[in-house]
């Protein structure tokens, strides 16, 4: 990740602010407020604003005044209850705003979560930075043979080098053509005084999807947890998971009690269907049960067995 002098100065100025407030604050989150947390090769995640903390959730749940019960143990019990029973509205009372720099192809995947306020860098108005995401060799993998949207074995040797060179050369070539069409370099200088530049809204169509973009992304805690439950999962695409893991750590700093409940019931827990519940009950009793008489598909069966670490029963 490389920040310009202007960006570093802006962050320094933001972090030097000292404002008084009567609102609740999260001390651990305050420590990293505005800081650019590195993601991938040129990306970052910054928390630029937030509202509420764990006590705000408790206060909302009780529709009370002040700072809830002011007893951490009682607050923890209520938050765990809310999480356990899927009482979601109190978590909507907390909000957070991120400034994120990410590759365009991840942004297009990310935007599928339509539960946030988003304002993206405008390539109609400004010239995109000359920065592209290039995977490390350990993250260059072949198409999975069993999952149409997943990765298989890691590419090695000459093939991996060839793929990286193609990604790099294509990105650089299209960006050079982008500048040529604009008749303007990424630093704002003119290439040929005797030529007119193509409109930025047209020239941008030539860029590769690994070009970096930026946006402000604001959401409430409930929808943030829904996002993280999917994108911090081991089955999520590696690149978006990098961002999700960073954001998950900011949640820990912001609302630690909610974070613990989220990790326990959403991330570490599992959902079991009615049929699956019957199967687990039979296994506990020592009864013999197999996929043929379970009423589950092979995939459902394996997911259930894997969730309870019953590896010997996988088929």
C-alpha positions as CSV (number, residue, x, y, z in Angstrom):
1,X,0.0,0.0,0.0
2,X,1.4,3.4,-1.0
3,X,-0.2,6.7,0.2
4,X,0.6,10.0,-1.3
5,X,2.1,12.9,0.8
6,X,-1.3,14.6,0.6
7,X,-3.1,11.5,1.9
8,X,-0.6,11.0,4.7
9,X,-0.9,14.7,5.7
10,X,-4.7,14.4,5.7
11,X,-4.7,11.4,7.9
12,X,-2.2,13.1,10.2
13,X,-4.5,16.2,10.5
14,X,-7.6,14.0,11.1
15,X,-5.9,12.1,13.8
16,X,-4.6,15.2,15.5
17,X,-8.2,16.5,16.0
18,X,-9.5,16.6,19.6
19,X,-13.3,17.0,19.8
20,X,-15.5,17.0,22.9
21,X,-18.7,15.0,22.7
22,X,-21.5,13.8,25.0
23,X,-22.0,10.8,22.8
24,X,-20.6,7.4,23.6
25,X,-17.2,6.5,22.1
26,X,-15.2,3.3,21.6
27,X,-11.7,3.9,23.0
28,X,-10.0,1.1,21.1
29,X,-11.6,2.1,17.8
30,X,-10.6,5.7,18.5
31,X,-7.0,4.6,18.5
32,X,-7.2,3.5,14.8
33,X,-9.7,6.1,13.6
34,X,-8.7,7.5,10.2
35,X,-5.7,5.1,10.0
36,X,-5.1,3.4,6.6
37,X,-5.0,-0.4,7.4
38,X,-3.2,-2.1,4.5
39,X,-5.2,-4.6,2.3
40,X,-3.8,-6.6,-0.6
41,X,-0.9,-4.8,-2.5
42,X,-2.3,-1.2,-2.9
43,X,-5.6,-1.2,-1.0
44,X,-6.6,-0.1,2.5
45,X,-9.5,0.1,5.0
46,X,-10.1,3.2,7.1
47,X,-12.7,3.8,9.7
48,X,-13.6,7.5,9.3
49,X,-16.7,7.7,11.5
50,X,-19.0,5.7,13.7
51,X,-22.1,6.0,16.0
52,X,-22.9,4.0,19.1
53,X,-21.3,1.1,21.0
54,X,-22.4,-2.0,22.9
55,X,-24.4,0.1,25.4
56,X,-26.4,1.7,22.5
57,X,-27.6,-1.8,21.5
58,X,-28.7,-2.5,25.1
59,X,-30.3,0.9,25.4
60,X,-32.3,0.4,22.2
61,X,-33.4,-3.1,23.2
62,X,-34.8,-1.8,26.5
63,X,-35.9,1.5,25.0
64,X,-34.4,3.1,28.0
65,X,-32.4,6.3,28.7
66,X,-28.8,6.8,29.7
67,X,-26.2,4.1,29.2
68,X,-28.2,1.0,29.6
69,X,-27.7,-0.9,32.8
70,X,-24.0,0.1,33.2
71,X,-23.4,-3.5,34.2
72,X,-21.2,-5.2,31.6
73,X,-22.3,-8.7,32.7
74,X,-26.0,-7.8,32.3
75,X,-25.3,-6.1,29.0
76,X,-23.4,-9.1,27.8
77,X,-26.2,-11.5,28.6
78,X,-28.8,-9.4,26.8
79,X,-26.6,-9.0,23.7
80,X,-26.0,-12.7,23.6
81,X,-29.8,-13.3,23.9
82,X,-30.4,-10.9,21.0
83,X,-27.8,-12.6,18.9
84,X,-29.0,-16.1,19.8
85,X,-32.6,-15.4,19.0
86,X,-32.0,-13.3,15.9
87,X,-33.5,-10.1,17.4
88,X,-31.9,-7.8,14.9
89,X,-33.3,-4.3,15.2
90,X,-31.2,-3.2,18.2
91,X,-28.0,-3.8,16.2
92,X,-29.2,-1.4,13.6
93,X,-28.8,1.5,16.1
94,X,-25.0,1.4,15.6
95,X,-23.5,2.7,12.4
96,X,-20.0,2.9,10.9
97,X,-18.4,4.5,7.9
98,X,-15.4,3.1,6.1
99,X,-13.1,4.6,3.4
100,X,-11.9,1.6,1.3
101,X,-9.5,1.3,-1.6
102,X,-10.1,-1.9,-3.5
103,X,-9.8,-3.5,-7.0
104,X,-12.8,-2.9,-9.3
105,X,-13.6,-6.6,-9.6
106,X,-13.9,-6.9,-5.8
107,X,-16.0,-3.7,-5.7
108,X,-18.5,-5.2,-8.1
109,X,-18.8,-8.3,-6.0
110,X,-19.0,-6.2,-2.8
111,X,-21.8,-4.0,-4.2
112,X,-24.1,-7.1,-4.2
113,X,-24.6,-6.3,-0.5
114,X,-27.3,-3.6,-1.1
115,X,-27.6,-2.6,2.5
116,X,-25.2,0.3,2.7
117,X,-24.8,3.9,1.6
118,X,-22.0,4.0,-1.0
119,X,-20.2,6.9,-2.7
120,X,-17.5,5.7,-5.1
121,X,-14.6,7.6,-6.7
122,X,-15.9,9.0,-10.0
123,X,-13.9,8.1,-13.1
124,X,-16.2,10.5,-15.0
125,X,-14.8,13.3,-13.0
126,X,-11.2,12.2,-12.1
127,X,-8.5,10.1,-13.5
128,X,-8.0,6.7,-11.8
129,X,-4.7,6.0,-10.1
130,X,-2.1,3.9,-12.0
131,X,-2.4,1.1,-9.6
132,X,-3.4,-2.5,-10.2
133,X,-3.9,-5.6,-8.1
134,X,-1.5,-8.4,-8.8
135,X,-2.0,-11.6,-6.8
136,X,1.0,-13.2,-5.1
137,X,2.0,-16.6,-6.5
138,X,0.4,-18.5,-3.7
139,X,-3.0,-17.0,-4.6
140,X,-2.8,-17.9,-8.2
141,X,-5.0,-21.0,-8.4
142,X,-6.7,-23.0,-11.2
143,X,-10.4,-23.3,-11.6
144,X,-11.9,-25.7,-9.1
145,X,-13.3,-28.9,-10.7
146,X,-16.0,-29.2,-8.2
147,X,-17.1,-25.6,-7.6
148,X,-17.9,-23.3,-10.5
149,X,-17.1,-20.2,-8.4
150,X,-14.1,-21.4,-6.5
151,X,-10.4,-22.1,-6.8
152,X,-8.5,-25.4,-7.1
153,X,-4.8,-26.2,-6.9
154,X,-2.2,-23.4,-6.9
155,X,-0.5,-22.8,-10.2
156,X,3.2,-23.4,-10.1
157,X,6.5,-22.6,-12.0
158,X,6.4,-21.2,-15.5
159,X,2.6,-21.2,-15.8
160,X,2.3,-19.0,-12.6
161,X,5.0,-16.6,-13.9
162,X,3.2,-16.4,-17.3
163,X,-0.2,-15.6,-15.7
164,X,1.4,-12.8,-13.6
165,X,3.1,-11.3,-16.5
166,X,-0.1,-11.3,-18.5
167,X,-2.0,-9.6,-15.7
168,X,0.7,-7.0,-15.3
169,X,1.3,-6.3,-19.0
170,X,-2.4,-6.1,-19.8
171,X,-3.1,-3.7,-17.0
172,X,-0.1,-1.5,-17.9
173,X,-1.0,-1.5,-21.7
174,X,-4.6,-0.6,-21.1
175,X,-3.7,2.1,-18.7
176,X,-1.2,3.6,-21.2
177,X,-4.0,3.6,-23.8
178,X,-6.3,5.2,-21.2
179,X,-3.9,8.0,-20.8
180,X,-3.5,8.3,-24.6
181,X,-7.2,8.6,-25.1
182,X,-7.5,11.2,-22.3
183,X,-4.4,13.0,-23.7
184,X,-3.6,13.4,-20.1
185,X,-1.3,11.5,-17.6
186,X,-2.5,10.3,-14.2
187,X,-0.6,13.2,-12.6
188,X,-2.7,15.7,-14.6
189,X,-0.1,16.8,-17.2
190,X,-1.1,17.0,-20.9
191,X,0.5,14.6,-23.3
192,X,0.0,16.5,-26.6
193,X,-1.0,20.2,-26.6
194,X,-2.4,19.8,-30.1
195,X,-4.9,17.1,-29.4
196,X,-8.2,16.9,-27.5
197,X,-8.7,14.3,-24.9
198,X,-11.5,11.8,-25.0
199,X,-14.2,12.3,-22.3
200,X,-13.2,10.5,-19.1
201,X,-16.5,8.7,-18.9
202,X,-15.7,7.0,-22.2
203,X,-11.9,6.5,-21.8
204,X,-12.4,4.5,-18.5
205,X,-14.2,1.6,-20.3
206,X,-10.8,0.4,-21.5
207,X,-9.3,-0.3,-18.0
208,X,-8.9,-3.8,-16.6
209,X,-10.9,-4.9,-13.6
210,X,-7.8,-5.1,-11.4
211,X,-7.5,-1.3,-11.4
212,X,-8.1,0.2,-8.0
213,X,-11.1,2.3,-7.1
214,X,-12.1,3.9,-3.8
215,X,-15.4,4.4,-2.0
216,X,-17.0,5.5,1.3
217,X,-19.2,2.7,2.6
218,X,-21.5,3.4,5.5
219,X,-23.7,0.7,7.1
220,X,-25.3,-0.3,10.3
221,X,-23.9,-3.0,12.6
222,X,-26.6,-5.6,11.7
223,X,-25.9,-5.4,8.0
224,X,-22.1,-5.2,8.6
225,X,-22.4,-8.5,10.5
226,X,-24.4,-10.0,7.6
227,X,-21.7,-8.9,5.2
228,X,-18.9,-10.3,7.4
229,X,-20.6,-13.6,8.1
230,X,-20.4,-14.3,4.3
231,X,-17.2,-12.5,3.3
232,X,-15.0,-13.4,6.3
233,X,-15.9,-17.1,5.7
234,X,-13.3,-19.5,4.5
235,X,-15.4,-20.2,1.4
236,X,-15.4,-16.5,0.3
237,X,-13.0,-15.3,-2.4
238,X,-9.6,-14.6,-0.9
239,X,-9.4,-11.0,-2.0
240,X,-12.7,-9.9,-0.5
241,X,-11.9,-12.0,2.6
242,X,-8.8,-9.9,3.2
243,X,-11.0,-6.8,3.6
244,X,-13.6,-8.6,5.6
245,X,-10.9,-9.8,8.1
246,X,-9.7,-6.3,8.6
247,X,-13.2,-5.0,9.1
248,X,-13.9,-7.8,11.6
249,X,-11.0,-6.6,13.7
250,X,-12.5,-3.1,13.7
251,X,-15.8,-4.5,14.9
252,X,-13.9,-6.1,17.8
253,X,-12.5,-2.7,18.7
254,X,-15.8,-1.0,18.3
255,X,-18.3,-3.3,20.0
256,X,-16.3,-6.0,21.8
257,X,-19.4,-7.6,23.5
258,X,-21.3,-7.9,20.3
259,X,-18.2,-9.2,18.5
260,X,-17.9,-12.0,21.0
261,X,-21.5,-13.0,20.5
262,X,-21.2,-12.7,16.7
263,X,-18.2,-15.0,16.7
264,X,-19.9,-17.5,18.9
265,X,-23.4,-17.7,17.4
266,X,-22.8,-16.6,13.7
267,X,-19.2,-17.4,12.8
268,X,-18.5,-20.3,15.1
269,X,-22.1,-21.6,15.3
270,X,-24.0,-23.6,12.7
271,X,-27.6,-23.9,11.5
272,X,-29.3,-27.3,11.6
273,X,-32.5,-28.2,9.7
274,X,-35.3,-30.2,11.3
275,X,-34.1,-33.3,9.5
276,X,-30.5,-32.6,10.6
277,X,-31.6,-32.2,14.2
278,X,-33.2,-35.6,14.1
279,X,-30.1,-37.2,12.7
280,X,-27.9,-35.6,15.4
281,X,-30.3,-36.8,18.1
282,X,-30.1,-40.3,16.8
283,X,-26.3,-40.2,16.7
284,X,-26.2,-39.0,20.3
285,X,-28.3,-42.0,21.3
286,X,-25.9,-44.3,19.5
287,X,-28.4,-45.2,16.8
288,X,-27.2,-46.1,13.3
289,X,-28.2,-43.7,10.6
290,X,-26.9,-43.2,7.1
291,X,-27.5,-40.9,4.1
292,X,-29.9,-43.3,2.4
293,X,-32.5,-43.1,5.2
294,X,-31.7,-39.6,6.4
295,X,-33.8,-37.6,4.0
296,X,-30.8,-35.5,3.1
297,X,-28.9,-35.1,-0.1
298,X,-25.3,-36.1,-0.2
299,X,-24.3,-32.5,0.0
300,X,-26.5,-31.7,2.9
301,X,-25.3,-34.8,4.7
302,X,-21.6,-33.9,4.3
303,X,-22.2,-30.3,5.4
304,X,-24.0,-31.6,8.5
305,X,-21.2,-34.1,9.3
306,X,-18.5,-31.5,8.7
307,X,-20.2,-29.0,11.0
308,X,-20.0,-31.5,13.9
309,X,-16.5,-32.7,12.9
310,X,-17.8,-36.2,12.2
311,X,-15.2,-36.8,9.5
312,X,-15.6,-40.6,9.6
313,X,-19.2,-40.2,8.4
314,X,-18.4,-38.1,5.3
315,X,-19.2,-39.7,2.0
